[in-house]
């Protein structure tokens, strides 16, 4: 399906991409904690809202 060269390229690309993402995250981690203090509550609210929609859907269906 894929040649050996393509598989080697994919492996190196994935490793390099993950390494770059880790480097970028660590570099910006201090800034993120300062700028996005209340972001976890927005995520909790969003997940709660989606859960509420599913609850309503399955409650009214039966």
C-alpha positions in Angstrom: 0.0 0.0 0.0 2.7 2.5 1.0 6.3 2.3 0.0 9.1 2.1 2.6 10.2 5.6 1.9 6.7 6.9 2.5 6.4 5.1 5.8 9.7 6.4 7.0 8.7 10.0 6.0 5.4 9.6 7.9 7.2 8.3 11.0 9.7 11.2 11.0 7.0 13.8 10.3 4.8 12.6 13.2 7.8 12.6 15.6 8.9 16.1 14.4 5.3 17.4 14.6 4.7 16.1 18.1 8.1 17.4 19.3 7.3 20.9 17.9 3.9 20.9 19.6 5.4 19.9 22.9 8.1 22.6 22.5 5.5 25.3 21.6 3.2 24.3 24.5 6.0 24.4 27.1 7.2 27.8 25.7 3.7 29.3 26.1 2.5 27.5 29.2 3.2 30.4 31.6 1.3 32.8 29.3 -1.6 30.5 29.0 -2.1 30.2 32.7 -2.2 33.9 33.0 -4.4 34.6 30.0 -6.9 31.8 30.3 -7.6 31.5 34.0 -11.4 30.9 33.7 -11.3 28.8 30.6 -11.9 25.6 32.4 -15.3 26.8 33.6 -16.3 27.7 30.1 -15.5 24.1 29.1 -17.4 22.7 32.0 -20.4 24.9 31.1 -20.3 23.8 27.5 -20.1 20.1 28.3 -22.9 20.5 30.8 -25.0 22.2 28.2 -24.4 19.4 25.7 -25.2 16.8 28.4 -28.5 18.7 29.1 -29.4 18.7 25.5 -28.9 14.9 25.3 -30.8 14.4 28.5 -33.8 16.4 27.1 -33.6 14.5 23.9 -33.7 11.0 25.5 -36.3 12.0 28.1 -38.8 13.4 25.6 -38.2 10.5 23.2 -39.5 7.8 25.5 
